[in-house]
């Protein structure tokens, strides 16, 4: 299940993207799919057609997990 995250990079604007799994304490970097600005626009320091970026932990201040719409439980009415 992919997670939508907000990554705070040192001396840069925060980046939104998706990661496939949460990082572990032994990881040296993080792989982000679909990196973009908070408003959905392209990042000015990446090429226009880039869809995956690998950032080393040394440039990341912290990461926020954003809520996803797929986590909601659907409750319907059932006739007995």
Backbone as CSV, one residue per row, in Angstrom:
resi,resn,N_x,N_y,N_z,CA_x,CA_y,CA_z,C_x,C_y,C_z
1,UNK,0.842,-1.175,0.000,0.000,0.000,0.000,0.889,1.242,0.000
2,UNK,0.772,2.082,-1.004,1.598,3.301,-1.032,1.123,4.324,0.005
3,UNK,2.082,5.052,0.535,1.811,6.112,1.503,2.091,7.452,0.845
4,UNK,1.211,8.426,1.052,1.456,9.793,0.593,2.179,10.524,1.713
5,UNK,3.322,11.142,1.367,4.151,11.781,2.381,4.492,13.214,1.979
6,UNK,4.781,14.009,2.991,5.286,15.367,2.812,6.702,15.366,3.368
7,UNK,7.683,15.537,2.479,9.090,15.434,2.854,9.680,16.832,2.971
8,UNK,10.263,17.121,4.128,10.902,18.416,4.363,12.397,18.254,4.136
9,UNK,12.868,18.831,3.031,14.264,18.729,2.612,15.011,19.977,3.050
10,UNK,16.241,19.810,3.501,17.059,20.938,3.956,17.206,21.985,2.854
11,UNK,16.944,23.225,3.190,17.103,24.375,2.303,16.277,24.295,1.022
12,UNK,15.195,23.538,1.020,14.300,23.437,-0.136,12.856,23.502,0.341
13,UNK,11.975,23.675,-0.601,10.549,23.648,-0.322,10.115,22.201,-0.055
14,UNK,9.085,22.007,0.765,8.600,20.661,1.064,8.079,19.986,-0.208
15,UNK,8.241,18.663,-0.273,7.892,17.886,-1.450,6.838,16.842,-1.074
16,UNK,5.805,16.721,-1.892,4.792,15.684,-1.717,5.109,14.551,-2.671
17,UNK,4.880,13.321,-2.231,5.103,12.165,-3.087,4.561,10.908,-2.440
18,UNK,4.734,9.795,-3.126,4.282,8.522,-2.607,5.489,7.612,-2.384
19,UNK,5.431,6.845,-1.291,6.442,5.826,-1.033,5.714,4.495,-0.900
20,UNK,6.378,3.415,-1.318,5.743,2.098,-1.290,5.680,1.503,0.105
21,UNK,6.705,1.746,0.904,6.703,1.245,2.281,7.414,2.235,3.179
22,UNK,7.088,2.176,4.462,7.697,3.091,5.413,9.184,2.763,5.591
23,UNK,10.015,3.785,5.765,11.454,3.550,5.935,11.746,2.846,7.263
24,UNK,12.825,2.081,7.260,13.277,1.424,8.486,14.523,2.125,8.995
25,UNK,14.955,1.775,10.200,16.110,2.460,10.783,17.412,2.153,10.056
26,UNK,17.470,1.100,9.272,18.683,0.761,8.544,18.781,1.368,7.157
27,UNK,17.744,2.053,6.702,17.743,2.639,5.360,18.700,3.824,5.274
28,UNK,19.355,3.960,4.130,20.281,5.065,3.882,19.654,6.162,3.027
29,UNK,18.557,5.837,2.337,17.887,6.799,1.465,16.408,6.461,1.385
30,UNK,15.668,7.314,0.721,14.236,7.105,0.550,13.899,7.293,-0.934
31,UNK,13.092,6.397,-1.467,12.674,6.463,-2.862,11.256,7.018,-2.911
32,UNK,11.080,8.106,-3.661,9.797,8.807,-3.728,9.269,8.762,-5.155
33,UNK,8.034,8.310,-5.302,7.358,8.295,-6.600,6.527,9.559,-6.754
34,UNK,6.461,10.071,-7.958,5.612,11.220,-8.268,5.936,12.460,-7.427
35,UNK,7.184,12.895,-7.310,7.490,14.075,-6.493,6.899,15.345,-7.107
36,UNK,6.336,16.183,-6.236,5.700,17.420,-6.694,5.606,18.402,-5.533
37,UNK,5.269,19.661,-5.860,5.033,20.664,-4.823,3.700,20.377,-4.149
38,UNK,3.433,21.045,-3.050,2.171,20.853,-2.328,0.958,21.154,-3.198
39,UNK,1.090,22.101,-4.120,-0.041,22.473,-4.973,-0.129,21.613,-6.235
40,UNK,0.728,20.587,-6.351,0.682,19.672,-7.489,1.562,20.056,-8.662
41,UNK,2.214,21.208,-8.597,3.078,21.650,-9.705,4.415,20.921,-9.674
42,UNK,5.113,20.959,-10.818,6.430,20.324,-10.929,7.450,21.036,-10.053
43,UNK,8.448,20.287,-9.600,9.543,20.859,-8.826,10.541,21.498,-9.788
44,UNK,10.978,22.714,-9.479,11.850,23.436,-10.401,13.270,22.889,-10.450
45,UNK,13.680,22.066,-9.472,15.032,21.524,-9.484,15.099,20.116,-10.076
46,UNK,13.977,19.605,-10.630,13.958,18.301,-11.299,13.571,18.473,-12.760
47,UNK,14.005,17.557,-13.597,13.577,17.548,-14.995,12.073,17.293,-15.057
48,UNK,11.437,17.725,-16.112,9.978,17.644,-16.219,9.452,16.217,-16.268
49,UNK,10.211,15.279,-16.803,9.704,13.915,-16.966,10.155,12.955,-15.873
50,UNK,10.705,13.447,-14.773,11.157,12.590,-13.671,9.953,12.112,-12.863
51,UNK,9.883,10.789,-12.618,8.771,10.246,-11.843,9.223,9.558,-10.560
52,UNK,10.517,9.264,-10.424,11.051,8.639,-9.215,12.338,9.360,-8.814
53,UNK,12.447,9.691,-7.517,13.645,10.357,-6.998,14.112,9.587,-5.765
54,UNK,15.427,9.462,-5.617,16.013,8.830,-4.438,16.791,9.906,-3.687
55,UNK,16.367,10.197,-2.451,17.035,11.199,-1.628,17.757,10.517,-0.486
56,UNK,18.991,10.942,-0.181,19.697,10.405,0.989,19.117,11.031,2.271
57,UNK,19.188,10.296,3.359,18.637,10.780,4.625,19.323,12.047,5.115
58,UNK,20.558,12.268,4.746,21.285,13.427,5.280,20.688,14.764,4.834
59,UNK,19.875,14.781,3.771,19.269,16.030,3.315,17.817,16.186,3.778
60,UNK,17.292,15.195,4.495,15.886,15.229,4.922,15.815,15.602,6.395
61,UNK,15.005,16.636,6.700,14.789,17.041,8.090,13.786,16.123,8.768
62,UNK,12.615,15.965,8.165,11.605,15.053,8.686,10.566,14.768,7.612
63,UNK,9.732,13.747,7.867,8.710,13.318,6.908,7.373,13.261,7.623
64,UNK,6.339,13.784,6.975,4.976,13.711,7.490,4.175,12.723,6.657
65,UNK,3.436,11.839,7.304,2.525,10.941,6.606,1.192,11.646,6.448
66,UNK,0.712,11.761,5.235,-0.559,12.426,4.974,-1.682,11.398,4.958
67,UNK,-2.861,11.780,5.407,-3.980,10.826,5.388,-4.355,10.488,3.953
68,UNK,-4.757,9.239,3.748,-5.172,8.820,2.408,-6.654,8.488,2.418
69,UNK,-7.289,8.614,1.270,-8.714,8.349,1.154,-9.026,6.860,1.193
70,UNK,-8.044,6.010,0.937,-8.289,4.569,0.878,-8.374,3.928,2.255
71,UNK,-8.008,4.655,3.312,-8.037,4.095,4.657,-9.431,4.102,5.281
72,UNK,-10.370,4.776,4.663,-11.704,4.864,5.227,-12.435,3.534,5.087
73,UNK,-13.168,3.188,6.126,-13.954,1.966,6.088,-15.322,2.286,5.506
74,UNK,-15.763,1.488,4.555,-17.051,1.707,3.918,-18.093,0.856,4.639
75,UNK,-19.129,1.514,5.118,-20.217,0.809,5.806,-21.477,0.972,4.984
76,UNK,-22.063,-0.112,4.598,-23.295,-0.075,3.809,-24.432,-0.762,4.537
77,UNK,-25.623,-0.633,4.013,-26.788,-1.264,4.605,-27.027,-2.595,3.919
78,UNK,-27.290,-3.626,4.714,-27.497,-4.962,4.194,-28.835,-5.477,4.706
79,UNK,-29.635,-6.008,3.800,-30.900,-6.617,4.229,-30.640,-7.992,4.782
80,UNK,-31.366,-8.333,5.826,-31.217,-9.666,6.404,-32.326,-10.571,5.932
